Amino acid sequence: MAGTGDWLVDQELFERGDPTFVDEVRRIDDADALAAFAARWMDDRRPVARAMLLAYLDRPLNSYRHEALVKRMFKRAEERRDDALMSAFLVAFDRTIRRARRKRWRVEQREVATVEEGRRLLASWSAGGADRVNFRTDWRGRHHVWARWVEPGSAVMPQGTVMPRGEPRDAWRWDPTSRQTQSFQVPDWVYRLRLLPRDFRNRSQIPADRRADFARWRLFSVATRHYLRRRVWRYFRRLGRRSPERYIPAVTEALLRYSDDDASSGLALVDNWGLVHILFHHSPVLVSDDRGWRIAPGRSLAELEPAPMFARLWAAAPRAVVELLCRSTCRAVRGWAVRMARRDPASILSVFPLEERLGLLEVDDPEVVDLVGSLLRNDPALANLPVERWLSLLEAAAPAALGLLTELAGQHVPPELVGTDRAVRLAKLRPLPLARLGLQWLRARPPRDEVECRALLGLVEAESEPLRPELLAWARQALSGSGQFDPSWVVAWLDSRHEEARAEGWRWFLDEPRARDDVPTWRKLMESPYDEVRSKLVAELEAQAGGAERFRVDRGDLDPGLLRLLWASVLLNVERGGRAKPVAVRQLVRRAEARPGDLPALLPLLAVALRSVRGPEFRSGLTAVVGLAERNEAARDLIVRTFPELQMA
């Protein structure tokens, strides 16, 4: 139990307006002190005190022995006709009732004449959804078939959710000094948590594995919670009849306090007594009694449509519906507002500015986006929206709004107003609609100078996998047709981390003479970090061995060190390159024959192939070394010293 000193510290926090006061006061369990503090808290006119009070009501009503504090604050708010505070109480009391579906088991047992008949019956029951089946034969030889079905039952309030009353209960412990059993008192929640009374000191020492049980409790009995929910709704019902000008602002304030957790399922939705009254009071799908709402026989929640109490007041306040669309964090409330807006779109549009509609495109709710789309499509103001605003909307849009927003931007944004760098930035994004829009703008204005051409190089890092091949093919064609072609652009394609970009880059390399015949480009590709590029480069060297003299490996146009690096990377690759390795060996031999001085540096590379455990590589290496020794007497002695395991005839 919290001490007097703790309560004095908490009151000091309250006087200072410290936000931590809310969490600290929830730890106080002195019911008398809390009851006396209720009037002081309610009478404090400071905005910070008001904010702390609303924050307290946003927390679950499960603080031990806080019944008196909550009840007295509620009565004062009701007496003062404080609409905003009563809205907070409406939501807080709605959250205290959460029913759960209770399972129901149906069992059927039969006696059959034969085993085959029993097996057929078991198979039919299993196909019919039986949870468990069983077949047995008793001592008299009779055959019994048994099955169980699990069916959803009625919704009931879970047991054990009522907060303990705090009545002291007696406990006993052995006193070794007096050698007698002594009695002492502990709160009843110690027994509810199955704690040992002798270990009890205060509530802060509850074991971590038991705190979740404590958090599930709620103040007041279930009957009292139902009464409080009915009473707070009665306040708003009277408000709508006696002060209709205050009703819509008050219930709008309440609706904005609900969250997705408050309506996480259909059962949770109808457990909100006040919420359902506000939104669906006249719906034939729901019926009510003193214990809450339930679905009418033969109906389902899929049929639920807006049927609010005081519908006339809602029809006269379209701005309140817009507020719910823009600010509500509860999907059920937003869905209700969407359906209300569809009933009279003209009145909604008259109080729904363009910027607010555009702001809703950041909400990932298909219903809201669909409504906003219908309110935006024919708006002439979209044509005057600056390009910068369109781009910011595209980058901040929710996934559900991407299709709509890219469609509108494609219609209202002239491509000539979008710079190449901006279009490339958009085309590189992962969402497919954004990437398609970026490509659409790029197609409309091919690159005109070197700066725009270099901006297109960024497309090699495009994140949209479905569109990446099309993006790269278009960029390759645009760059090849520009008057500022640079062979290094092909290298950028071949150095990309994406396999599709490297494949497109290799096709570009083969088809583009300005890159294929460029010696610096070959030198850069020899240092490629990608195995498939190096293997293709070796194959291309072999294909050109009898063609373009510039790239014959027996000439000195290519750096000998880079060539050795290329051959070594191919021969030492243990994962791929099986077809390229024999080609590399042949090129090594030709280089050694053309440049005998390079033989000492090339023999270690031939040794990799000769000593390979793989048959094709070993045979190509052996053939190359033996053939070189037979054709070159000067090389024979060096080969024998390098490969002592070879027996030369």
Secondary structure, 3 states (H helix, E strand, C coil): CCCHHHHHHHHHHHHHCCCCHHHHHCCCCCHHHHHHHHHHHHHCCCHHHHHHHHHHHHCCCCCCCCHHHHHHHHHHHHHCCCHHHHHHHHHHHHCCCCCEEEEEEEEEEEEECCHHHHHHHHHHHHHCCCCEEEEEECCCCCEEEEEEEEEEEEEECCCCCECCCCCEEEEEEEECCCCEEEEEEEECHHHHCCCCHHHCCCHHHCCHHHHHHHHCCECCCHHHHHHHHHHHHHHHHHHHHHCHHHHHHHHHHHHCCCEHHHHCCHHHHHCCHHHHHHHHCCCCCEEEECCEEEECCCCCHHHCCCCCCCHHHHHCCHHHHHHHHHHCECHHHHHHHHHHHHHCHHHHHHCCCHHHHHHHHHCCCHHHHHHHHHHHCCCHHHHHCCHHHHHHHHHHCCHHHHHHHHHHHHHHCCHHHCCHHHHHHHHCCCCHHHHHHHHHHHHHCCCCCHHHHHHHHHHHHCCCCCCHHHHHHHHHHHHHCCCCCCCHHHHHHHCCCCHHHHHHHHHHHHHCHHHHCCHHHHHHHCCCCCHHHHHHHHHHHHHCCCCCHHHCCCCCCCCHHHHHHHHHHHHCCCCCCCCHHHHHHHHHHHHHHHCHHHHHHHHHHHHHHHCCCCHHHHHHHHHHHHHHHHHCHHHHHHHHHHCCCCCCC
